[in-house]
Amino acid sequence: MALRACGFIVFRRLASCIPPPDNIEYLLLQTSYGKHHWTPPKGHVDPGEDDLTTALRETKEEAGLGAEHLQVIEDFVQELHYEVQGRPKEVLYWLAELRDPGTAVTLSDEHQDYRWARLEEACNLAQYKDLQDTLRAAQRHLQAQQDKQ
């Protein structure tokens, strides 16, 4: 049975003169363990917990951002599949906008640093192709929404 984790690709829109999509930054957290890789906030599903509740709980625990800080983009979810130490793992990521771009991030002891990054920098930090693809899919989704307005 695969380990299951859920989280959010949290983004904010800069209120500057930068036109979309360059006004979008993604939140990545750097782990304080292992190879200190960068990922969006995510974590394992607790028994009896639904996936979206897990994503909200983990984002609050790892970044200090609760449901009151986030606007969940309902029509975007990505599922990643990979192996960790020989065991299958699946991760679901939803997309969520930070309501107030100035809201402070508060890290748990699981992470040593965080960064708001535009798409290409976020992909460089992310390192894993499936996570890079997910970030790019999020950007395409946001661009398509912008184009409809």
Beta strands, then each sheet from edge to edge (+ up, - down):
strand 1: 3-13
strand 2: 24-31
strand 3: 38-39
strand 4: 42-44
strand 5: 70-84
strand 6: 87-98
strand 7: 111-117
sheet 1: 3+ 2- 1+ 4-
sheet 2: 3+ 2- 1+ 6+ 5-
sheet 3: 3+ 2- 7+
end
